Amino acid sequence: MSKLKPAIICGGALGVLLVLTALIAGVTKVGFIGCCNCLWPIAGGLLATLLYIRGSQIPATVSDGAVVGLLAGLIGGLIYLVVGLPIQYFVSGVAAVEAQIRQINPNFPLSGIALMIIGGIIGFICFIVLSIIGGLIAVPIFEKRKAATFPQQHRKALVEVSRAEASRHRRSILCLFREMGR
């Protein structure tokens, strides 16, 4: 199974959840609801990796989980940046943020809009990192299949072939050195 399909599904859901959480936090003025924005990316990376593991023919590795989590975080974070940040701007406004900044430091060089954009970019990076962590956590939890190993008789045959190849190469190298010495 492609890593992109579960990442698109879960990344899209992650983006919607991030936007809804930001909207609810902005409308209700209950700040602790925004803490869910740190939980959603972990859950999104975890779920995307679970979907990848269930659809994969071969056992998934931790690096597969990290890649699926990364893709889910990228998609969810982009949705948040494109949809959630403008909604947050119109719902919350920046006047209150600018007033607080000017009260602390009247000569602060950035406006409220610039701070909101910088905060959105920092949040985007955090969403990606948390989604990767979710993908990394998912593989040891959900992947129960073992990596393919050679049966004992095939392993012995492989060792014998390796020894024969090494012996043949040794002879070729010795002949080459003899020729060079003449």
C-alpha positions in Angstrom: 0.0 0.0 0.0 1.2 3.5 -0.8 2.2 5.7 2.2 0.3 8.6 0.6 -3.2 7.2 0.8 -3.4 6.8 4.6 -1.5 10.1 5.0 -4.1 12.0 2.8 -7.0 10.5 4.7 -5.6 11.1 8.2 -3.9 14.4 7.3 -7.2 15.7 6.0 -9.0 14.7 9.1 -6.1 16.2 11.2 -6.4 19.5 9.3 -10.2 19.6 9.9 -9.7 18.9 13.6 -7.1 21.6 13.9 -9.3 24.1 12.2 -12.3 23.2 14.4 -10.3 23.3 17.6 -9.0 26.7 16.7 -12.5 27.9 15.8 -14.0 26.6 19.0 -11.2 28.1 21.1 -11.6 31.4 19.4 -15.4 31.6 19.7 -15.8 30.2 23.2 -12.7 32.0 24.6 -11.8 28.8 26.5 -8.1 28.7 26.1 -7.4 25.1 27.2 -9.3 23.7 24.3 -6.3 24.8 22.2 -4.3 22.1 24.0 -6.0 19.6 21.8 -4.0 21.0 18.9 -1.0 19.2 20.4 -2.9 15.9 20.7 -4.5 15.8 17.2 -1.2 15.6 15.3 0.0 12.7 17.5 -3.3 10.9 16.9 -3.2 11.7 13.2 0.3 10.2 12.8 -0.6 7.2 14.8 -3.8 6.5 12.9 -2.2 7.1 9.5 0.6 4.6 10.4 -2.0 2.1 11.6 -3.8 2.3 8.3 -0.5 1.9 6.4 0.4 -1.2 8.5 -3.0 -2.8 7.9 -2.8 -2.3 4.2 0.8 -3.2 3.7 1.9 -6.6 2.5 5.3 -6.5 4.2 6.0 -5.6 7.8 6.4 -1.9 8.4 9.5 -0.4 9.8 9.9 2.6 12.2 11.1 4.7 9.2 7.9 3.8 7.4 6.0 5.1 10.4 8.0 8.3 10.5 7.4 9.0 6.8 3.7 8.3 7.0 3.5 10.6 10.1 5.5 13.3 8.3 3.1 13.2 5.3 0.0 13.3 7.5 1.5 16.2 9.5 2.3 18.1 6.3 -1.2 17.7 4.9 -2.9 18.6 8.2 -0.6 21.5 8.8 -1.1 22.9 5.3 -4.9 22.7 5.8 -4.5 24.5 9.1 -2.4 27.3 7.5 -4.6 27.8 4.5 -8.0 27.5 6.2 -7.6 27.8 10.0 -5.3 30.8 10.2 -7.6 33.1 8.2 -10.6 31.9 10.2 -8.7 32.5 13.4 -7.9 36.0 12.2 -11.5 36.8 11.5 -12.9 35.2 14.7 -10.3 36.4 17.2 -9.0 39.4 15.4 -5.6 40.9 16.1 -6.6 44.1 17.9 -6.5 42.5 21.3 -3.1 40.9 20.6 -1.7 44.2 19.3 -3.0 46.0 22.4 -1.3 43.5 24.7 2.0 43.7 22.8 1.9 47.6 22.8 1.2 47.5 26.5 4.3 45.4 27.2 6.6 47.1 24.6 5.3 50.2 22.8 8.1 49.9 20.3 7.6 46.3 19.3 8.6 46.0 15.6 6.0 43.4 14.5 2.2 43.9 14.0 -0.4 41.4 15.2 -0.9 40.0 11.7 2.9 39.3 11.4 2.8 37.6 14.8 -0.2 35.5 13.8 1.6 34.3 10.6 4.8 33.5 12.5 2.8 31.7 15.1 1.0 29.7 12.3 4.3 28.7 10.8 5.7 27.6 14.2 2.5 25.7 14.8 2.9 24.1 11.3 6.4 22.9 12.2 5.1 21.6 15.6 2.3 19.7 13.9 4.7 18.0 11.6 7.1 17.0 14.5 4.2 15.7 16.6 2.8 13.7 13.7 6.2 12.1 13.1 6.2 11.1 16.8 2.7 9.6 16.4 4.0 7.5 13.4 7.1 6.4 15.4 4.9 5.3 18.3 2.5 3.4 16.1 4.9 0.9 14.6 6.0 -0.8 17.8 2.4 -0.9 19.0 0.6 -2.1 16.0 3.1 -4.0 13.8 3.0 -7.6 15.1 4.5 -9.3 12.0 8.2 -10.1 12.0 10.6 -9.1 9.3 11.2 -11.8 6.7 14.1 -14.1 7.7 15.8 -16.9 5.8 15.0 -20.4 7.0 18.0 -22.3 8.4 18.7 -24.4 5.4 18.7 -21.4 3.1 21.0 -19.5 5.5 23.5 -22.4 5.4 23.4 -22.5 1.6 23.9 -18.7 1.5 27.0 -19.0 3.7 28.4 -21.8 1.5 27.9 -19.7 -1.6 29.5 -16.7 0.1 32.5 -18.8 1.1 32.9 -20.1 -2.4 32.6 -16.5 -3.9 35.2 -15.2 -1.4 37.6 -18.0 -2.2 37.2 -17.4 -6.0 37.8 -13.6 -5.5 40.8 -14.2 -3.3 42.4 -16.3 -6.0 41.6 -13.6 -8.6 43.2 -10.9 -6.5 46.3 -13.0 -5.8 46.7 -13.6 -9.6 46.3 -9.9 -10.2 49.0 -9.0 -7.7 51.3 -11.7 -9.3 50.8 -10.1 -12.7 51.5 -6.6 -11.4 54.7 -7.8 -9.7 56.2 -9.1 -13.0 
